[in-house]
Amino acid sequence: SSYILDDLDVKMYEKYWDKLPKGAMVFDQRTPRSATIFGRGSDSAETLYREKPEYIALVDSPDPIKIHAAGYDYIYYTNFYWDDHKALLDAPCVKLVEQMDDIHSATGEAGNFRRLVDITACK
């Protein structure tokens, strides 16, 4: 793992690097992470150090319909982001593509996770 990616992100990278459709954009609250994992750009920043205000608004309230309308095809997120926004992220139009789980070896319970979801049906 690295500063940008943890072990779950690395697993997603190993499975999905450059596998999503060409031109697809992945929405992620942390833009460098999804760009690194999936090899797809996003329209999130004005400069390397300055995110667009409309992107920040979507991060704060991740409505899949609005995110898709902004040009994104997928959302990638952590269990912590889901905990904060599950009412929006679990919208009926959202389709799970992949979930990578961190299972606690001592208890067998699910811990952290990463999800890649398809939002192309969100209109």
C-alpha positions, 0 to 999 in steps of 0.5 A: 500500500501507499499514501494514496492506496491501501491494501483494499485499493490495491486489490481493486487496482489489480482487478480493474486497472484499465478495465472500465470502458474508455472514456468512463469517469469514476467519482471518488471523494479522493480523486487521485485514488480512483485515477490511480486504481482505474486509470480513468480521468475525472473532471474534478479539478481546476488545477492540480491543487484546486478542486472545482466547487461543483465537485466539492458539492457532489462530495458533500452530497453524493446524489448518484443522479447528480453525479451521473448528470455531471458526467460520471459513470461509476462511484468508488467509495469506502465504508466510512464514506458510505456510513456518512451517505448511505441514503444517497449511495444506496439509491435503487438506480445504483448497481454494485460492480465490485466490493472488496472486504477486509475481514477481521481474521480474529472475528470473521466479521467484515471490517473496511470495504471498498465499493465500485458501483455503476450509476449509468442507470441514475437519471 
